[in-house]
Amino acid sequence: MSENIIKPTFNIIVGKKIKRYRKEMKLTTEELGRYIGVSQQQISRYESGINHINIDFLSQLSELFKVPIQFFLIED
């Protein structure tokens, strides 16, 4: 039961950071999706916290956004 409470919170934290940096770089969800090899819809799901993003995609995003991967794992 507690796992269901934790997961959405983590997904939302990560999603907000992805969205913030995507917008700062003036990228569309489609452009970002192409960069990491997923659809625009999947990027939207990551940003809204619906879907859990895997570590490989986070690694690609950390390179693109020039932030350490740990950045995505902690709340501001």
mmCIF file of the N, C-alpha and C atoms, coordinates in Angstrom:
data_MODEL
# 
_entry.id   MODEL 
# 
loop_
_atom_site.group_PDB 
_atom_site.id 
_atom_site.type_symbol 
_atom_site.label_atom_id 
_atom_site.label_alt_id 
_atom_site.label_comp_id 
_atom_site.label_asym_id 
_atom_site.label_entity_id 
_atom_site.label_seq_id 
_atom_site.pdbx_PDB_ins_code 
_atom_site.Cartn_x 
_atom_site.Cartn_y 
_atom_site.Cartn_z 
_atom_site.occupancy 
_atom_site.B_iso_or_equiv 
_atom_site.pdbx_formal_charge 
_atom_site.auth_seq_id 
_atom_site.auth_comp_id 
_atom_site.auth_asym_id 
_atom_site.auth_atom_id 
_atom_site.pdbx_PDB_model_num 
ATOM 1   N N  . MET A 1 1  ? 0.819  -1.194 0.000   1.00 0.00 ? 1  MET A N  1 
ATOM 2   C CA . MET A 1 1  ? 0.000  0.000  0.000   1.00 0.00 ? 1  MET A CA 1 
ATOM 3   C C  . MET A 1 1  ? 0.862  1.256  0.000   1.00 0.00 ? 1  MET A C  1 
ATOM 4   N N  . SER A 1 2  ? 1.889  1.323  0.855   1.00 0.00 ? 2  SER A N  1 
ATOM 5   C CA . SER A 1 2  ? 2.721  2.522  0.908   1.00 0.00 ? 2  SER A CA 1 
ATOM 6   C C  . SER A 1 2  ? 3.484  2.732  -0.393  1.00 0.00 ? 2  SER A C  1 
ATOM 7   N N  . GLU A 1 3  ? 3.779  1.656  -1.134  1.00 0.00 ? 3  GLU A N  1 
ATOM 8   C CA . GLU A 1 3  ? 4.472  1.789  -2.418  1.00 0.00 ? 3  GLU A CA 1 
ATOM 9   C C  . GLU A 1 3  ? 3.640  2.623  -3.389  1.00 0.00 ? 3  GLU A C  1 
ATOM 10  N N  . ASN A 1 4  ? 2.326  2.463  -3.381  1.00 0.00 ? 4  ASN A N  1 
ATOM 11  C CA . ASN A 1 4  ? 1.457  3.236  -4.258  1.00 0.00 ? 4  ASN A CA 1 
ATOM 12  C C  . ASN A 1 4  ? 1.452  4.713  -3.896  1.00 0.00 ? 4  ASN A C  1 
ATOM 13  N N  . ILE A 1 5  ? 1.676  5.021  -2.639  1.00 0.00 ? 5  ILE A N  1 
ATOM 14  C CA . ILE A 1 5  ? 1.732  6.410  -2.202  1.00 0.00 ? 5  ILE A CA 1 
ATOM 15  C C  . ILE A 1 5  ? 3.057  7.040  -2.621  1.00 0.00 ? 5  ILE A C  1 
ATOM 16  N N  . ILE A 1 6  ? 4.142  6.314  -2.538  1.00 0.00 ? 6  ILE A N  1 
ATOM 17  C CA . ILE A 1 6  ? 5.467  6.842  -2.851  1.00 0.00 ? 6  ILE A CA 1 
ATOM 18  C C  . ILE A 1 6  ? 5.662  7.024  -4.354  1.00 0.00 ? 6  ILE A C  1 
ATOM 19  N N  . LYS A 1 7  ? 5.276  6.057  -5.150  1.00 0.00 ? 7  LYS A N  1 
ATOM 20  C CA . LYS A 1 7  ? 5.533  6.109  -6.592  1.00 0.00 ? 7  LYS A CA 1 
ATOM 21  C C  . LYS A 1 7  ? 4.988  7.364  -7.263  1.00 0.00 ? 7  LYS A C  1 
ATOM 22  N N  . PRO A 1 8  ? 3.714  7.709  -7.087  1.00 0.00 ? 8  PRO A N  1 
ATOM 23  C CA . PRO A 1 8  ? 3.227  8.914  -7.759  1.00 0.00 ? 8  PRO A CA 1 
ATOM 24  C C  . PRO A 1 8  ? 3.996  10.165 -7.348  1.00 0.00 ? 8  PRO A C  1 
ATOM 25  N N  . THR A 1 9  ? 4.387  10.250 -6.085  1.00 0.00 ? 9  THR A N  1 
ATOM 26  C CA . THR A 1 9  ? 5.140  11.406 -5.630  1.00 0.00 ? 9  THR A CA 1 
ATOM 27  C C  . THR A 1 9  ? 6.469  11.487 -6.360  1.00 0.00 ? 9  THR A C  1 
ATOM 28  N N  . PHE A 1 10 ? 7.185  10.383 -6.462  1.00 0.00 ? 10 PHE A N  1 
ATOM 29  C CA . PHE A 1 10 ? 8.453  10.348 -7.186  1.00 0.00 ? 10 PHE A CA 1 
ATOM 30  C C  . PHE A 1 10 ? 8.236  10.723 -8.647  1.00 0.00 ? 10 PHE A C  1 
ATOM 31  N N  . ASN A 1 11 ? 7.235  10.125 -9.273  1.00 0.00 ? 11 ASN A N  1 
ATOM 32  C CA . ASN A 1 11 ? 6.960  10.407 -10.681 1.00 0.00 ? 11 ASN A CA 1 
ATOM 33  C C  . ASN A 1 11 ? 6.631  11.877 -10.909 1.00 0.00 ? 11 ASN A C  1 
ATOM 34  N N  . ILE A 1 12 ? 5.908  12.465 -9.992  1.00 0.00 ? 12 ILE A N  1 
ATOM 35  C CA . ILE A 1 12 ? 5.537  13.876 -10.125 1.00 0.00 ? 12 ILE A CA 1 
ATOM 36  C C  . ILE A 1 12 ? 6.763  14.772 -9.973  1.00 0.00 ? 12 ILE A C  1 
ATOM 37  N N  . ILE A 1 13 ? 7.623  14.472 -9.015  1.00 0.00 ? 13 ILE A N  1 
ATOM 38  C CA . ILE A 1 13 ? 8.855  15.249 -8.822  1.00 0.00 ? 13 ILE A CA 1 
ATOM 39  C C  . ILE A 1 13 ? 9.705  15.204 -10.084 1.00 0.00 ? 13 ILE A C  1 
ATOM 40  N N  . VAL A 1 14 ? 9.930  14.017 -10.600 1.00 0.00 ? 14 VAL A N  1 
ATOM 41  C CA . VAL A 1 14 ? 10.740 13.851 -11.812 1.00 0.00 ? 14 VAL A CA 1 
ATOM 42  C C  . VAL A 1 14 ? 10.069 14.555 -12.991 1.00 0.00 ? 14 VAL A C  1 
ATOM 43  N N  . GLY A 1 15 ? 8.781  14.362 -13.137 1.00 0.00 ? 15 GLY A N  1 
ATOM 44  C CA . GLY A 1 15 ? 8.052  14.956 -14.257 1.00 0.00 ? 15 GLY A CA 1 
ATOM 45  C C  . GLY A 1 15 ? 8.107  16.466 -14.279 1.00 0.00 ? 15 GLY A C  1 
ATOM 46  N N  . LYS A 1 16 ? 7.972  17.089 -13.116 1.00 0.00 ? 16 LYS A N  1 
ATOM 47  C CA . LYS A 1 16 ? 8.040  18.553 -13.042 1.00 0.00 ? 16 LYS A CA 1 
ATOM 48  C C  . LYS A 1 16 ? 9.409  19.064 -13.466 1.00 0.00 ? 16 LYS A C  1 
ATOM 49  N N  . LYS A 1 17 ? 10.443 18.347 -13.072 1.00 0.00 ? 17 LYS A N  1 
ATOM 50  C CA . LYS A 1 17 ? 11.800 18.763 -13.446 1.00 0.00 ? 17 LYS A CA 1 
ATOM 51  C C  . LYS A 1 17 ? 12.038 18.597 -14.940 1.00 0.00 ? 17 LYS A C  1 
ATOM 52  N N  . ILE A 1 18 ? 11.552 17.512 -15.501 1.00 0.00 ? 18 ILE A N  1 
ATOM 53  C CA . ILE A 1 18 ? 11.690 17.306 -16.944 1.00 0.00 ? 18 ILE A CA 1 
ATOM 54  C C  . ILE A 1 18 ? 10.991 18.440 -17.690 1.00 0.00 ? 18 ILE A C  1 
ATOM 55  N N  . LYS A 1 19 ? 9.780  18.735 -17.287 1.00 0.00 ? 19 LYS A N  1 
ATOM 56  C CA . LYS A 1 19 ? 9.004  19.782 -17.958 1.00 0.00 ? 19 LYS A CA 1 
ATOM 57  C C  . LYS A 1 19 ? 9.689  21.136 -17.836 1.00 0.00 ? 19 LYS A C  1 
ATOM 58  N N  . ARG A 1 20 ? 10.168 21.461 -16.646 1.00 0.00 ? 20 ARG A N  1 
ATOM 59  C CA . ARG A 1 20 ? 10.831 22.751 -16.424 1.00 0.00 ? 20 ARG A CA 1 
ATOM 60  C C  . ARG A 1 20 ? 12.046 22.906 -17.332 1.00 0.00 ? 20 ARG A C  1 
ATOM 61  N N  . TYR A 1 21 ? 12.900 21.895 -17.369 1.00 0.00 ? 21 TYR A N  1 
ATOM 62  C CA . TYR A 1 21 ? 14.108 21.986 -18.186 1.00 0.00 ? 21 TYR A CA 1 
ATOM 63  C C  . TYR A 1 21 ? 13.796 21.927 -19.677 1.00 0.00 ? 21 TYR A C  1 
ATOM 64  N N  . ARG A 1 22 ? 12.793 21.159 -20.055 1.00 0.00 ? 22 ARG A N  1 
ATOM 65  C CA . ARG A 1 22 ? 12.390 21.120 -21.464 1.00 0.00 ? 22 ARG A CA 1 
ATOM 66  C C  . ARG A 1 22 ? 11.962 22.506 -21.919 1.00 0.00 ? 22 ARG A C  1 
ATOM 67  N N  . LYS A 1 23 ? 11.159 23.171 -21.102 1.00 0.00 ? 23 LYS A N  1 
ATOM 68  C CA . LYS A 1 23 ? 10.683 24.507 -21.453 1.00 0.00 ? 23 LYS A CA 1 
ATOM 69  C C  . LYS A 1 23 ? 11.825 25.522 -21.460 1.00 0.00 ? 23 LYS A C  1 
ATOM 70  N N  . GLU A 1 24 ? 12.750 25.415 -20.508 1.00 0.00 ? 24 GLU A N  1 
ATOM 71  C CA . GLU A 1 24 ? 13.903 26.320 -20.482 1.00 0.00 ? 24 GLU A CA 1 
ATOM 72  C C  . GLU A 1 24 ? 14.741 26.181 -21.748 1.00 0.00 ? 24 GLU A C  1 
ATOM 73  N N  . MET A 1 25 ? 14.797 24.966 -22.287 1.00 0.00 ? 25 MET A N  1 
ATOM 74  C CA . MET A 1 25 ? 15.562 24.724 -23.516 1.00 0.00 ? 25 MET A CA 1 
ATOM 75  C C  . MET A 1 25 ? 14.726 24.981 -24.771 1.00 0.00 ? 25 MET A C  1 
ATOM 76  N N  . LYS A 1 26 ? 13.471 25.400 -24.546 1.00 0.00 ? 26 LYS A N  1 
ATOM 77  C CA . LYS A 1 26 ? 12.555 25.706 -25.645 1.00 0.00 ? 26 LYS A CA 1 
ATOM 78  C C  . LYS A 1 26 ? 12.348 24.510 -26.587 1.00 0.00 ? 26 LYS A C  1 
ATOM 79  N N  . LEU A 1 27 ? 12.199 23.335 -25.976 1.00 0.00 ? 27 LEU A N  1 
ATOM 80  C CA . LEU A 1 27 ? 11.925 22.111 -26.728 1.00 0.00 ? 27 LEU A CA 1 
ATOM 81  C C  . LEU A 1 27 ? 10.453 21.745 -26.596 1.00 0.00 ? 27 LEU A C  1 
ATOM 82  N N  . THR A 1 28 ? 9.890  21.187 -27.648 1.00 0.00 ? 28 THR A N  1 
ATOM 83  C CA . THR A 1 28 ? 8.538  20.642 -27.560 1.00 0.00 ? 28 THR A CA 1 
ATOM 84  C C  . THR A 1 28 ? 8.622  19.228 -26.985 1.00 0.00 ? 28 THR A C  1 
ATOM 85  N N  . THR A 1 29 ? 7.484  18.698 -26.584 1.00 0.00 ? 29 THR A N  1 
ATOM 86  C CA . THR A 1 29 ? 7.473  17.310 -26.109 1.00 0.00 ? 29 THR A CA 1 
ATOM 87  C C  . THR A 1 29 ? 7.866  16.365 -27.237 1.00 0.00 ? 29 THR A C  1 
ATOM 88  N N  . GLU A 1 30 ? 7.503  16.715 -28.453 1.00 0.00 ? 30 GLU A N  1 
ATOM 89  C CA . GLU A 1 30 ? 7.875  15.884 -29.604 1.00 0.00 ? 30 GLU A CA 1 
ATOM 90  C C  . GLU A 1 30 ? 9.393  15.884 -29.806 1.00 0.00 ? 30 GLU A C  1 
ATOM 91  N N  . GLU A 1 31 ? 10.019 17.052 -29.721 1.00 0.00 ? 31 GLU A N  1 
ATOM 92  C CA . GLU A 1 31 ? 11.474 17.141 -29.895 1.00 0.00 ? 31 GLU A CA 1 
ATOM 93  C C  . GLU A 1 31 ? 12.212 16.377 -28.799 1.00 0.00 ? 31 GLU A C  1 
ATOM 94  N N  . LEU A 1 32 ? 11.755 16.531 -27.569 1.00 0.00 ? 32 LEU A N  1 
ATOM 95  C CA . LEU A 1 32 ? 12.393 15.819 -26.465 1.00 0.00 ? 32 LEU A CA 1 
ATOM 96  C C  . LEU A 1 32 ? 12.208 14.311 -26.620 1.00 0.00 ? 32 LEU A C  1 
ATOM 97  N N  . GLY A 1 33 ? 11.035 13.905 -27.037 1.00 0.00 ? 33 GLY A N  1 
ATOM 98  C CA . GLY A 1 33 ? 10.773 12.488 -27.270 1.00 0.00 ? 33 GLY A CA 1 
ATOM 99  C C  . GLY A 1 33 ? 11.700 11.899 -28.316 1.00 0.00 ? 33 GLY A C  1 
ATOM 100 N N  . ARG A 1 34 ? 11.917 12.648 -29.382 1.00 0.00 ? 34 ARG A N  1 
ATOM 101 C CA . ARG A 1 34 ? 12.839 12.180 -30.422 1.00 0.00 ? 34 ARG A CA 1 
ATOM 102 C C  . ARG A 1 34 ? 14.249 12.019 -29.866 1.00 0.00 ? 34 ARG A C  1 
ATOM 103 N N  . TYR A 1 35 ? 14.652 12.921 -28.989 1.00 0.00 ? 35 TYR A N  1 
ATOM 104 C CA . TYR A 1 35 ? 16.002 12.865 -28.426 1.00 0.00 ? 35 TYR A CA 1 
ATOM 105 C C  . TYR A 1 35 ? 16.224 11.580 -27.631 1.00 0.00 ? 35 TYR A C  1 
ATOM 106 N N  . ILE A 1 36 ? 15.227 11.175 -26.836 1.00 0.00 ? 36 ILE A N  1 
ATOM 107 C CA . ILE A 1 36 ? 15.422 9.974  -26.014 1.00 0.00 ? 36 ILE A CA 1 
ATOM 108 C C  . ILE A 1 36 ? 14.755 8.732  -26.600 1.00 0.00 ? 36 ILE A C  1 
ATOM 109 N N  . GLY A 1 37 ? 14.089 8.892  -27.742 1.00 0.00 ? 37 GLY A N  1 
ATOM 110 C CA . GLY A 1 37 ? 13.537 7.732  -28.437 1.00 0.00 ? 37 GLY A CA 1 
ATOM 111 C C  . GLY A 1 37 ? 12.182 7.262  -27.952 1.00 0.00 ? 37 GLY A C  1 
ATOM 112 N N  . VAL A 1 38 ? 11.337 8.206  -27.519 1.00 0.00 ? 38 VAL A N  1 
ATOM 113 C CA . VAL A 1 38 ? 9.967  7.865  -27.124 1.00 0.00 ? 38 VAL A CA 1 
ATOM 114 C C  . VAL A 1 38 ? 9.008  8.842  -27.799 1.00 0.00 ? 38 VAL A C  1 
ATOM 115 N N  . SER A 1 39 ? 7.727  8.542  -27.732 1.00 0.00 ? 39 SER A N  1 
ATOM 116 C CA . SER A 1 39 ? 6.720  9.390  -28.369 1.00 0.00 ? 39 SER A CA 1 
ATOM 117 C C  . SER A 1 39 ? 6.465  10.667 -27.566 1.00 0.00 ? 39 SER A C  1 
ATOM 118 N N  . GLN A 1 40 ? 5.843  11.606 -28.235 1.00 0.00 ? 40 GLN A N  1 
ATOM 119 C CA . GLN A 1 40 ? 5.428  12.850 -27.584 1.00 0.00 ? 40 GLN A CA 1 
ATOM 120 C C  . GLN A 1 40 ? 4.460  12.540 -26.449 1.00 0.00 ? 40 GLN A C  1 
ATOM 121 N N  . GLN A 1 41 ? 3.587  11.572 -26.668 1.00 0.00 ? 41 GLN A N  1 
ATOM 122 C CA . GLN A 1 41 ? 2.614  11.188 -25.640 1.00 0.00 ? 41 GLN A CA 1 
ATOM 123 C C  . GLN A 1 41 ? 3.314  10.643 -24.396 1.00 0.00 ? 41 GLN A C  1 
ATOM 124 N N  . GLN A 1 42 ? 4.375  9.875  -24.614 1.00 0.00 ? 42 GLN A N  1 
ATOM 125 C CA . GLN A 1 42 ? 5.113  9.323  -23.475 1.00 0.00 ? 42 GLN A CA 1 
ATOM 126 C C  . GLN A 1 42 ? 5.781  10.444 -22.673 1.00 0.00 ? 42 GLN A C  1 
ATOM 127 N N  . ILE A 1 43 ? 6.348  11.428 -23.353 1.00 0.00 ? 43 ILE A N  1 
ATOM 128 C CA . ILE A 1 43 ? 6.946  12.574 -22.650 1.00 0.00 ? 43 ILE A CA 1 
ATOM 129 C C  . ILE A 1 43 ? 5.874  13.269 -21.816 1.00 0.00 ? 43 ILE A C  1 
ATOM 130 N N  . SER A 1 44 ? 4.697  13.464 -22.381 1.00 0.00 ? 44 SER A N  1 
ATOM 131 C CA . SER A 1 44 ? 3.597  14.090 -21.639 1.00 0.00 ? 44 SER A CA 1 
ATOM 132 C C  . SER A 1 44 ? 3.231  13.277 -20.400 1.00 0.00 ? 44 SER A C  1 
ATOM 133 N N  . ARG A 1 45 ? 3.244  11.957 -20.526 1.00 0.00 ? 45 ARG A N  1 
ATOM 134 C CA . ARG A 1 45 ? 2.931  11.091 -19.380 1.00 0.00 ? 45 ARG A CA 1 
ATOM 135 C C  . ARG A 1 45 ? 4.024  11.178 -18.314 1.00 0.00 ? 45 ARG A C  1 
ATOM 136 N N  . TYR A 1 46 ? 5.284  11.253 -18.745 1.00 0.00 ? 46 TYR A N  1 
ATOM 137 C CA . TYR A 1 46 ? 6.375  11.431 -17.775 1.00 0.00 ? 46 TYR A CA 1 
ATOM 138 C C  . TYR A 1 46 ? 6.208  12.760 -17.042 1.00 0.00 ? 46 TYR A C  1 
ATOM 139 N N  . GLU A 1 47 ? 5.966  13.824 -17.801 1.00 0.00 ? 47 GLU A N  1 
ATOM 140 C CA . GLU A 1 47 ? 5.868  15.156 -17.206 1.00 0.00 ? 47 GLU A CA 1 
ATOM 141 C C  . GLU A 1 47 ? 4.693  15.279 -16.241 1.00 0.00 ? 47 GLU A C  1 
ATOM 142 N N  . SER A 1 48 ? 3.612  14.583 -16.517 1.00 0.00 ? 48 SER A N  1 
ATOM 143 C CA . SER A 1 48 ? 2.445  14.665 -15.635 1.00 0.00 ? 48 SER A CA 1 
ATOM 144 C C  . SER A 1 48 ? 2.517  13.683 -14.469 1.00 0.00 ? 48 SER A C  1 
ATOM 145 N N  . GLY A 1 49 ? 3.543  12.828 -14.460 1.00 0.00 ? 49 GLY A N  1 
ATOM 146 C CA . GLY A 1 49 ? 3.708  11.881 -13.365 1.00 0.00 ? 49 GLY A CA 1 
ATOM 147 C C  . GLY A 1 49 ? 2.901  10.613 -13.516 1.00 0.00 ? 49 GLY A C  1 
ATOM 148 N N  . ILE A 1 50 ? 2.284  10.420 -14.673 1.00 0.00 ? 50 ILE A N  1 
ATOM 149 C CA . ILE A 1 50 ? 1.474  9.222  -14.898 1.00 0.00 ? 50 ILE A CA 1 
ATOM 150 C C  . ILE A 1 50 ? 2.356  7.990  -15.052 1.00 0.00 ? 50 ILE A C  1 
ATOM 151 N N  . ASN A 1 51 ? 3.415  8.118  -15.834 1.00 0.00 ? 51 ASN A N  1 
ATOM 152 C CA . ASN A 1 51 ? 4.316  6.989  -16.087 1.00 0.00 ? 51 ASN A CA 1 
ATOM 153 C C  . ASN A 1 51 ? 5.650  7.183  -15.388 1.00 0.00 ? 51 ASN A C  1 
ATOM 154 N N  . HIS A 1 52 ? 6.238  6.077  -15.011 1.00 0.00 ? 52 HIS A N  1 
ATOM 155 C CA . HIS A 1 52 ? 7.556  6.052  -14.371 1.00 0.00 ? 52 HIS A CA 1 
ATOM 156 C C  . HIS A 1 52 ? 8.625  6.028  -15.458 1.00 0.00 ? 52 HIS A C  1 
ATOM 157 N N  . ILE A 1 53 ? 9.600  6.919  -15.380 1.00 0.00 ? 53 ILE A N  1 
ATOM 158 C CA . ILE A 1 53 ? 10.671 6.973  -16.378 1.00 0.00 ? 53 ILE A CA 1 
ATOM 159 C C  . ILE A 1 53 ? 11.818 6.074  -15.933 1.00 0.00 ? 53 ILE A C  1 
ATOM 160 N N  . ASN A 1 54 ? 12.437 5.379  -16.877 1.00 0.00 ? 54 ASN A N  1 
ATOM 161 C CA . ASN A 1 54 ? 13.524 4.482  -16.483 1.00 0.00 ? 54 ASN A CA 1 
ATOM 162 C C  . ASN A 1 54 ? 14.859 5.229  -16.403 1.00 0.00 ? 54 ASN A C  1 
ATOM 163 N N  . ILE A 1 55 ? 15.817 4.603  -15.772 1.00 0.00 ? 55 ILE A N  1 
ATOM 164 C CA . ILE A 1 55 ? 17.105 5.232  -15.491 1.00 0.00 ? 55 ILE A CA 1 
ATOM 165 C C  . ILE A 1 55 ? 17.872 5.556  -16.765 1.00 0.00 ? 55 ILE A C  1 
ATOM 166 N N  . ASP A 1 56 ? 17.711 4.763  -17.816 1.00 0.00 ? 56 ASP A N  1 
ATOM 167 C CA . ASP A 1 56 ? 18.399 5.051  -19.080 1.00 0.00 ? 56 ASP A CA 1 
ATOM 168 C C  . ASP A 1 56 ? 17.933 6.378  -19.668 1.00 0.00 ? 56 ASP A C  1 
ATOM 169 N N  . PHE A 1 57 ? 16.627 6.622  -19.626 1.00 0.00 ? 57 PHE A N  1 
ATOM 170 C CA . PHE A 1 57 ? 16.105 7.881  -20.144 1.00 0.00 ? 57 PHE A CA 1 
ATOM 171 C C  . PHE A 1 57 ? 16.536 9.048  -19.255 1.00 0.00 ? 57 PHE A C  1 
ATOM 172 N N  . LEU A 1 58 ? 16.542 8.836  -17.937 1.00 0.00 ? 58 LEU A N  1 
ATOM 173 C CA . LEU A 1 58 ? 17.014 9.893  -17.039 1.00 0.00 ? 58 LEU A CA 1 
ATOM 174 C C  . LEU A 1 58 ? 18.471 10.232 -17.317 1.00 0.00 ? 58 LEU A C  1 
ATOM 175 N N  . SER A 1 59 ? 19.261 9.232  -17.623 1.00 0.00 ? 59 SER A N  1 
ATOM 176 C CA . SER A 1 59 ? 20.667 9.452  -17.955 1.00 0.00 ? 59 SER A CA 1 
ATOM 177 C C  . SER A 1 59 ? 20.793 10.310 -19.212 1.00 0.00 ? 59 SER A C  1 
ATOM 178 N N  . GLN A 1 60 ? 19.998 10.005 -20.222 1.00 0.00 ? 60 GLN A N  1 
ATOM 179 C CA . GLN A 1 60 ? 20.020 10.804 -21.449 1.00 0.00 ? 60 GLN A CA 1 
ATOM 180 C C  . GLN A 1 60 ? 19.589 12.243 -21.170 1.00 0.00 ? 60 GLN A C  1 
ATOM 181 N N  . LEU A 1 61 ? 18.568 12.396 -20.350 1.00 0.00 ? 61 LEU A N  1 
ATOM 182 C CA . LEU A 1 61 ? 18.089 13.738 -20.029 1.00 0.00 ? 61 LEU A CA 1 
ATOM 183 C C  . LEU A 1 61 ? 19.112 14.520 -19.215 1.00 0.00 ? 61 LEU A C  1 
ATOM 184 N N  . SER A 1 62 ? 19.807 13.853 -18.315 1.00 0.00 ? 62 SER A N  1 
ATOM 185 C CA . SER A 1 62 ? 20.822 14.553 -17.520 1.00 0.00 ? 62 SER A CA 1 
ATOM 186 C C  . SER A 1 62 ? 21.936 15.076 -18.423 1.00 0.00 ? 62 SER A C  1 
ATOM 187 N N  . GLU A 1 63 ? 22.270 14.326 -19.464 1.00 0.00 ? 63 GLU A N  1 
ATOM 188 C CA . GLU A 1 63 ? 23.270 14.796 -20.429 1.00 0.00 ? 63 GLU A CA 1 
ATOM 189 C C  . GLU A 1 63 ? 22.742 15.987 -21.226 1.00 0.00 ? 63 GLU A C  1 
ATOM 190 N N  . LEU A 1 64 ? 21.519 15.878 -21.702 1.00 0.00 ? 64 LEU A N  1 
ATOM 191 C CA . LEU A 1 64 ? 20.922 16.954 -22.487 1.00 0.00 ? 64 LEU A CA 1 
ATOM 192 C C  . LEU A 1 64 ? 20.787 18.235 -21.660 1.00 0.00 ? 64 LEU A C  1 
ATOM 193 N N  . PHE A 1 65 ? 20.275 18.097 -20.434 1.00 0.00 ? 65 PHE A N  1 
ATOM 194 C CA . PHE A 1 65 ? 20.034 19.257 -19.582 1.00 0.00 ? 65 PHE A CA 1 
ATOM 195 C C  . PHE A 1 65 ? 21.283 19.719 -18.830 1.00 0.00 ? 65 PHE A C  1 
ATOM 196 N N  . LYS A 1 66 ? 22.357 18.925 -18.933 1.00 0.00 ? 66 LYS A N  1 
ATOM 197 C CA . LYS A 1 66 ? 23.626 19.230 -18.263 1.00 0.00 ? 66 LYS A CA 1 
ATOM 198 C C  . LYS A 1 66 ? 23.465 19.374 -16.744 1.00 0.00 ? 66 LYS A C  1 
ATOM 199 N N  . VAL A 1 67 ? 22.765 18.388 -16.177 1.00 0.00 ? 67 VAL A N  1 
ATOM 200 C CA . VAL A 1 67 ? 22.592 18.304 -14.723 1.00 0.00 ? 67 VAL A CA 1 
ATOM 201 C C  . VAL A 1 67 ? 22.941 16.883 -14.293 1.00 0.00 ? 67 VAL A C  1 
ATOM 202 N N  . PRO A 1 68 ? 23.398 16.701 -13.049 1.00 0.00 ? 68 PRO A N  1 
ATOM 203 C CA . PRO A 1 68 ? 23.663 15.336 -12.587 1.00 0.00 ? 68 PRO A CA 1 
ATOM 204 C C  . PRO A 1 68 ? 22.352 14.554 -12.493 1.00 0.00 ? 68 PRO A C  1 
ATOM 205 N N  . ILE A 1 69 ? 22.429 13.258 -12.709 1.00 0.00 ? 69 ILE A N  1 
ATOM 206 C CA . ILE A 1 69 ? 21.222 12.431 -12.683 1.00 0.00 ? 69 ILE A CA 1 
ATOM 207 C C  . ILE A 1 69 ? 20.523 12.510 -11.322 1.00 0.00 ? 69 ILE A C  1 
ATOM 208 N N  . GLN A 1 70 ? 21.283 12.725 -10.258 1.00 0.00 ? 70 GLN A N  1 
ATOM 209 C CA . GLN A 1 70 ? 20.695 12.838 -8.922  1.00 0.00 ? 70 GLN A CA 1 
ATOM 210 C C  . GLN A 1 70 ? 19.725 14.017 -8.823  1.00 0.00 ? 70 GLN A C  1 
ATOM 211 N N  . PHE A 1 71 ? 19.912 14.996 -9.673  1.00 0.00 ? 71 PHE A N  1 
ATOM 212 C CA . PHE A 1 71 ? 19.033 16.162 -9.700  1.00 0.00 ? 71 PHE A CA 1 
ATOM 213 C C  . PHE A 1 71 ? 17.567 15.749 -9.817  1.00 0.00 ? 71 PHE A C  1 
ATOM 214 N N  . PHE A 1 72 ? 17.304 14.711 -10.597 1.00 0.00 ? 72 PHE A N  1 
ATOM 215 C CA . PHE A 1 72 ? 15.930 14.266 -10.819 1.00 0.00 ? 72 PHE A CA 1 
ATOM 216 C C  . PHE A 1 72 ? 15.357 13.526 -9.615  1.00 0.00 ? 72 PHE A C  1 
ATOM 217 N N  . LEU A 1 73 ? 16.214 13.070 -8.730  1.00 0.00 ? 73 LEU A N  1 
ATOM 218 C CA . LEU A 1 73 ? 15.790 12.190 -7.644  1.00 0.00 ? 73 LEU A CA 1 
ATOM 219 C C  . LEU A 1 73 ? 15.478 12.907 -6.343  1.00 0.00 ? 73 LEU A C  1 
ATOM 220 N N  . ILE A 1 74 ? 15.752 14.205 -6.283  1.00 0.00 ? 74 ILE A N  1 
ATOM 221 C CA . ILE A 1 74 ? 15.493 14.949 -5.050  1.00 0.00 ? 74 ILE A CA 1 
ATOM 222 C C  . ILE A 1 74 ? 14.501 16.076 -5.309  1.00 0.00 ? 74 ILE A C  1 
ATOM 223 N N  . GLU A 1 75 ? 13.704 16.350 -4.314  1.00 0.00 ? 75 GLU A N  1 
ATOM 224 C CA . GLU A 1 75 ? 12.704 17.401 -4.422  1.00 0.00 ? 75 GLU A CA 1 
ATOM 225 C C  . GLU A 1 75 ? 13.353 18.753 -4.184  1.00 0.00 ? 75 GLU A C  1 
ATOM 226 N N  . ASP A 1 76 ? 12.905 19.761 -4.925  1.00 0.00 ? 76 ASP A N  1 
ATOM 227 C CA . ASP A 1 76 ? 13.432 21.127 -4.742  1.00 0.00 ? 76 ASP A CA 1 
ATOM 228 C C  . ASP A 1 76 ? 12.998 21.705 -3.415  1.00 0.00 ? 76 ASP A C  1 
# 
